[in-house]
Amino acid sequence: MSRALLFPAGCLCFAILLGLPGAIYAPDAGQYRLLALGQRGAVPAPFSARILGPAMAGWLGRVTGRGVDTGFLLLGIVCLVALIALVAGLLWSWRAPIAIFAGVFLMPFWVDIFHDYYLPDLLHATILAAILLCLLFGHTGLALLLLFPAYLARESTLLLAACLIFACWRRIPLRSAGVGLLAMLAGVLVSRHYGQSGPASIHGLGGGVYILGKLFWSLFKNILGLPLWSNTLPECSPIWVAVLPHPVGAIRLVGVCQPSLWGPGRLLLAWFGIFGIGPAWAVVMWRKMVSALSGQERDLELTPGMVIVFRFCIVYGVISILMTPLLGASADRLVEYGWPFYFVVLPWFMASSYGLRGFRPVWILLLHLLTCWVAWFGFRQQTSSYLLAALAVLALNGVGYALVRRSYQVSPKFSLRQVP
């Protein structure tokens, strides 16, 4: 198993090396930089409520005397080290085979999440990984207490909390549930207090109306391939424009632009490429995973902590992945919110059902890594070649599904009784 730990170490090196260039130009990075500089009045919602990361980066910048950019970099490196260590700890807890370590830590996912270190994604993922590790070993009170910093990092912690309610229902003490409730309430109040000082968005909208508008905009662009236009967001040249009878915020004109495969193509590339042939494995393993959701954990020989973690990861991961086309244009970054499904629960079901030790999984591993790196390079193409990459990763998942179904014999049931 000591050889398996070489992969997290190598992952740290190539993630920083490849992810560092151009990080300051990541979408919305400027908003968080303004927060770190203390200019909350210039930052619109929802960015103004995500205070934890900028506050920590600003403090690190002042302590080191190197400014907020260095503060964000230092925070990103610390979070990356912690996230890699926590995910490795989750895999190590059930003695994952070396092929699993290679499949997880040689993916470009780590490059992407570090590249966005100005954004709250890396910090939030680190806190989530800590929550999962605490739940695994039965420290439910501490796990739910971490909902407080998680909400200060990103308000989507509401989804995290809802999935935890499902996963922990009748499985944890009431006092631990009370800790989680108080942590969430405190996070909401603190975040709302600081978020109120920010101006309205460029659309003059906020709250539920803003979210509903974003859902419609994302749906048309990412699924239907029909980019929407408005007088507040003129990103393209409209082929049809209409005047609203009653303005919605600052929006008076709406329209539709020329149909484009950009959104659907990148969505396909994200769903079937970011996590390699993980979708193919998920289709094969789905019936077994449903048993964890339906309360048949005794048949799987799961520990109580694993039951909670698995139930959470399945629900939270699948919802995050399926909601990708409704949350914005950055499909590659948004689909990565589903990492608990692909890095925590799916590897266990893979190892428990198939022989992944020795040299048998080498071809599957190579196919998996080829798929995710093709997607990574595809997302960096501005020409129609991204469509070829999308079709390629879809085909590679099909090949992966066929190999898993036809080439692997079911191995003896893996037991989690060896979990310390």
Salt bridges, closest charged atoms under 4 A:
ASP69 OD1 - ARG33 NE 2.86
ASP112 OD1 - ARG380 NH2 2.79
ASP121 OD1 - ARG154 NH1 3.27
ASP121 OD2 - ARG333 NH1 2.86
GLU155 OE2 - ARG50 NH2 2.66
GLU235 OE1 - LYS221 NZ 3.97
GLU297 OE2 - ARG171 NH1 3.27
